[in-house]
Amino acid sequence: MNSEKKVIAAWAGDIEKSHAEGVKFVRELAQCPSIEGDIVITSNGGYPLDQNMYQSPKAVATAAACCKEDGVIIMCASCCGGLGGTNFEKLIQMGTVDEIDAYLSKIPSKESISEQWCAQIYSRIIKRNPIIFVSQLDPEVVKKCNMIPASSPDEALAIAYKMKGEDARVVVIPD
């Protein structure tokens, strides 16, 4: 998909050959060298991709790959539809990231809970990088999700600079 969310390429036929052609196309179109920052700012790309928190860990995981171990991630997502699925909502607010991890690690792999992967991704990332979450969500809900609430990107950046210092290197992932 392009920036207007229109399909720009598709492949069919032999699954292995089609996949290889798709990978080649995406690499040529989008691959760039990794840049590491003290503060990494990202989003899900707007509606409908940012309609709830459940949709956001893909962008946060990409930001984590570019964020120094002690760095801060700023995630911008409207979340006009709330947190997302019922199981995710319960899991992401059930306690600290260590408590969430402990609970999820006891679940046998063949008995996974619907929507648990998102809580697992967030818990893993938050242990390494605090997340400042810019959204329409109630700040208390964001705090219960073990994240730092912010009402605007400017507010989030001010919080991040307080955490990392005014000379922090900022990386922005626009797409």
N, C-alpha and C positions, 0 to 999 in steps of 0.2 A: 504494500500500500504506500502511496505517496503522502505528502503533507496535507493533501485535500481528502485523505482517506479513500482514495480510489485505487482499485487494483491496477497495477502497472505491469504485472507479469504473472504467468501461471504455467505449470508444466503438467504433462500427462504422459502416460505410457509406462514403460518399464520403471518400476519403483526406484531402483538403485540409480539408473541413469537420470531419471527426472530429478531425484533428490540432489545428485551431484551437480546438475545444471543449475538448479535453484540456489545451491550453496555458492557456486561460482558467481552467479549474478549478484547475490546479496553481498558477498565479499567485495566485489568490485565497486558496488554502489555505496556501501556503508562502512566498510572496515577502515579503522584509523588506529594510529598508535595509542596505547593506553597512557593516560595522564593521571598522576596521583595528586590529590589535594588534601588540605587540612579540612576544608569545607567543600562538600559536594552537593550541588542543587540539582534536583530532577523533578519530573512530573510524569504523569501517564499520558500526556498529550491531549488533555481536554475531554469533554463529553463525547461519547458515552464511556470512554475508557477510565474516567476518574469518578464515576458515579458513586462508588463506595470504597471503603478501605480494603475490602477483600480483593479488589482489582489491582491494588497498588504494589504488591511485593515484587513484581517483575521489574519495575523501575527502581525500586529500592535495592534489589539485588545487583543491578547494573551499577548503581551509585556506590554500593559497598565495594565492588571490584576496583573502583577508582579512588577510594577513600583510604587515607593512611590509617594505620591500626588505631590510633588515638583520635582520629578525625570525627567530624560531625556531618551527618547527612540531613539535608533539608528536603522534605518531600512535599510537593504542592499537589493537592488533589481536592477537588470541590467536595466530594462525599455528600452530594445533595440527597442521595438515597440512604445515608446512614453508614453503618459498618459493613453490612453485607449479609451473608447467610447466617442462619440461627446458630449453627454449630460454631462457626468462626467467631461470632459475637460472644458466645459463652467462653470459648477457649482463650481468646485474646485478652479477656478481662478477668481471668480466673485467679490471677495473682502476679507475682514477680516473674521475670523471664526464667529464672531458675525453677520456680514452681511449675510453670507451664512446661518447660523442658522435661522435668522429672515426671510429670503426669503423662506426657505424650510418649516418653521413652518406654513406659511400661506397657504400652499398647502393642500387642503382637502385630507384625507387619500384615498378616492376612486378616486382621480385624480392624484396620484403620477406620477412623471416623471421617465422614464426609467433611470436607473443608479444613482438615487438620493441617495440611501442608502449609497454608498461609500463616497460621500461628507459629508453626515450626520455623519458617523462613524468618519471620520477624524476630522471634526469640534468639535465633542464631546471630542475626545481624546486630540487634540491640546490645548483645553481650560485648560486641567489639566496637560498635559505633552508636552513640546516642542519635536518636532521630527526632528532629524538630518537624512536626507535622502541621502544615498550613492547610486549613480546611474550614468548612462551615460547621463542623462538629462542635458540640459543647466541649469546652476545654477540659472539664472534669472527666468526660468520656475518654478523651485523648490521653489524659494522665492515667486512667485505669488501664489503658492499653500499653503502659510503660513508655510513653512517648511524651515529648515536650510540645504543648500546644502553642500555635501562633496564628494570628488572624490575618497576617499578610506576609508576603515574601520579605518586605523591608524589616518587619518585626523579627522574623526568623533569622535574617542575616545579622541583625543587631545582637540577638541572643547568641548566635554562633560566634561572632567576633568577641563577645565577652568570654566565651568558653575557650577560644583558640588564640585570641590576641588579634590586634589590628593588622598585623603583618601576615596573617594567615593566607595561604594560597587557596583561591577559590576556583573550583572547576564547575562548569555548568554543562549539564547534559540536556540539550534542548529537545531531542527526539528519542 
